């Protein structure tokens, strides 16, 4: 059974997924970026940040992001970069 839920952070929706085997939550990176930066296009912001992290040698953080299918705002299931709490905190530290 797939367990995907919506969390709220300061009124912003954050998609998350529970991995039953690993017993860990995965959070949508784009949703986190959107909540933290108020960017008009969080997908582009994440793409640029991901490239910058890779260029700086922080490939572990980017590598730890898994593509999971989550319901997008248009209602369709789309592949979304997701990360566990540890990786999310590293990404948050990288947001200027």
C-alpha positions in Angstrom: 0.0 0.0 0.0 1.4 3.4 -1.0 1.0 6.1 1.6 1.2 9.6 0.2 0.0 12.5 2.2 0.1 16.3 2.1 1.7 18.2 5.0 1.5 21.9 5.6 4.4 24.2 6.3 3.5 27.8 7.0 0.3 27.3 5.0 2.1 25.7 2.0 1.4 22.2 0.8 4.3 19.8 1.0 3.8 16.4 -0.7 5.3 13.4 1.2 5.5 9.7 0.8 6.1 7.0 3.4 8.4 4.2 2.4 7.2 1.2 4.3 10.3 -1.0 3.8 12.8 1.7 4.8 10.4 3.3 7.3 11.2 6.8 6.2 9.3 9.8 4.9 10.3 11.3 1.5 9.3 14.9 0.8 8.9 16.7 -2.5 12.0 18.9 -3.0 10.1 21.3 -5.3 7.4 21.8 -2.6 10.1 22.6 0.0 11.9 25.0 -2.4 8.5 26.7 -3.0 7.8 27.1 0.7 11.3 28.5 1.5 12.0 30.8 -1.4 8.5 32.0 -2.6 9.9 31.5 -6.1 7.4 31.9 -8.9 9.0 28.9 -10.6 10.3 26.5 -7.9 11.1 23.8 -10.6 13.6 26.1 -12.3 15.0 27.2 -8.9 15.6 23.5 -7.9 17.1 22.7 -11.3 19.6 25.6 -11.0 20.3 24.8 -7.3 20.8 21.1 -8.2 23.4 22.1 -10.9 25.2 24.5 -8.6 25.4 21.8 -5.9 26.8 19.3 -8.4 29.3 21.8 -9.7 30.5 22.5 -6.1 30.9 18.7 -5.5 27.9 18.1 -3.4 26.8 15.3 -5.6 25.8 13.1 -2.6 22.9 15.5 -1.8 21.7 15.5 -5.4 22.2 11.7 -5.7 20.1 11.1 -2.6 17.0 12.6 -4.3 14.7 9.9 -5.6 12.2 10.3 -8.4 8.8 9.2 -7.0 5.4 9.6 -8.7 3.3 12.0 -6.8 0.0 13.8 -7.6 0.8 17.1 -9.3 -1.4 20.2 -9.1 -3.0 19.2 -12.4 -4.1 15.9 -10.7 -1.8 13.6 -12.7 0.8 11.4 -11.2 4.2 12.8 -12.2 7.8 11.9 -11.4 9.0 14.3 -8.6 12.4 14.7 -7.0 12.0 13.6 -3.3 14.4 13.4 -0.5 14.5 12.1 3.1 14.7 14.4 6.1 18.5 14.4 6.2 18.9 15.3 2.5 16.1 17.9 2.8 18.0 19.6 5.6 21.2 19.7 3.5 19.2 21.2 0.6 17.7 23.8 2.9 21.2 24.8 4.1 22.1 25.4 0.4 19.2 27.8 -0.3 20.6 31.3 -0.2 
